[in-house]
Structures are given as structure tokens and as C-alpha cells.
Amino acid sequence: MRYESYQQFAIVAADSAQDLTVQLNEKLKELSAKHPTVTFEGLIARISYTEQVKIPETLADEFELEGVSFRCEDCPLFEPILRPNGEVDKRVRYGNCPIRDLGRTYRDSRTCDELYKMLKEGKVKLCLSE
């Protein structure tokens, strides 16, 4: 994910100092997370603030912008390490993966684009748990 920021401006004008104060305070409250700075020219206030934009670079980034993110353990290609009796060994934090280098990945790692490609192509489907 790439982040870019650019400067924006908002102008607040009023006929009296009291109106300017009320309008300016409302606008500053609205823009508080964007680090506003104010300059005055009579009864006109110029507010400069920074706008930030997230630009997706991968398919995983596109899904994350929509609020969807997965870990390797959520992928059907992830093979957890098993105990001799066949149960998942929860002490081991890694598992086997045919996509990753050296064939291993941590179960809580961010998934690669392969899972998102499979979701988009319909090879993998999500279902709700009861």
C-alpha cells in the first residue's frame, strides 16, 4: 500500500467576529484529524490541512481497503504442522505453504495475493459460521 498526502484549503468568511468564531470552530472540529492551521485576513479565515490517500499496489491491498484481510492460516493452501496423532500442533506458529519461499510461512502472516486471486476467480468461497 502506498500513501500520498496533499495540501487542501478551506475558507471560512463571516460578517462578524462572533459568526466567524462559531463557523471556524465547527470547521476546525471537522478537520481536527487532518492537522489544520489557520491564517486570518480580516473576517476571513483560511484553513490549510493535509489530506491523505491510500493507493493499493497489490490485490491484497485492494481487499484491505474494503475492510477484508486474511492471515495465512485462513488460506486453503496452508498446511498446519500436525502431531503424531493427527491433531494440529498449536505450539508451532508456522506451517507449510506451496507459494512461499522455502515452503514455510507463519500462520499469522498476511496472506499473499494468491488467496485473493482465488477468491476473485471463484476458486475459493467464503461462508458464514453458525
N, C-alpha and C positions, 0 to 999 in steps of 0.2 A: 504494500500500500504506500502510495506517495502522498505527501501532504504539501499543499501550497497555501500561501496566505497572501492577501492583497488588502490594500487600504481602501476604506469606504468613508463616505461623509454623510452626515445628516444635518439639516439646517432647521433650527427652531427660531421662529420670529414671533413677537407679540407686541401689543400696543402699550403694555405697562410692565413694570418690573415684576409685579406680583404674578401676572399671567405668564411671563417668561419663566419665572422660577418654577411654577407648577408644571408647565409643559416640559421644561428642561429636566426636572426631577423624574417625570414619567419616562422620558426618553432614555435617561441615564439608567434607570432601573431596568428597562427593557434590554439595554445594551451592556449591562454590567459584566457579563462573561466575556465580552469582546474587548476589554481594556480601553474604554473610551477616554479621550482627552478633549477638553473644551477650550475654545478661544472665543472672545466676545468682540463685537463691533456694535456699540450702542445697545439696542434691544434685539440684536440678532446674535444667536449662539451657533457656532459651527462645531459640530462634534465629529472628531475623526476616530475611527475604530478599525480593528483588524478582523477581517472575515477569513475563516479557514475552510478549505475544501479538501476532502479525501478523494483521491483518484485511484481507482482499483488498477492493479497491474497484472493480477492473475485471476483465474476463475474463482479461487478461494476468496480473494478479496471482494469480488462481486457479491458472493453469497453473504459474506460477513457484513457488507453494507446493508443487506436486507435483514440482518439480525440472525443469520444462520451460521453456526460454526460447529465443527466436529473435531474430535480427537481421534487418533489412530485406533484406539480400542473400539470406536464406533464403526469402523470400516469392515466390510465383509472379507477383505483380503488379509486383515490382521489375524495372526495365529498366536494366541497366548501360549506361554510355556505351561506344560502340564506336569502334574505329579505322576508318579508311577501308577497310582490308582485311577488315573484319567481325569481327575479334577483339575481345575485351573489353579496354578500356584500363585496365590495373591501376594506372596512375598517378593516375587520377581516383577520389576517395573517395566520390563521390555518384552518384546515378542518378535516373532518372525514376520517379515513383510517382503514380498517378491519385488516391490517397487523401489524400496530404499537401498542405498549403498550398503554393501556387506550383508544385506538381507535381514537387518535388525532395525527396530525402532522402539522408542519408548511409548508406552500405551497412552500417556497423556500429552504426547506431541501433537502439534497442529497437523491435520491431515494434508497430504499433498493434493494436487489438482485432480489426481486420478479418481478419487471418490466423487468429486463434484462433476467430473465428466460423465461418470456412470449414472449419477442422479439425473443429469440433464438429458442423457440419451435414453433414459428409462430402464437401464440395466439393473439399477438398484431402486427400490421404492421404500418410502418411509411409511410406517404405520403407527397409530396411536396405541399406547399401552393402556390396559384397562385399569 
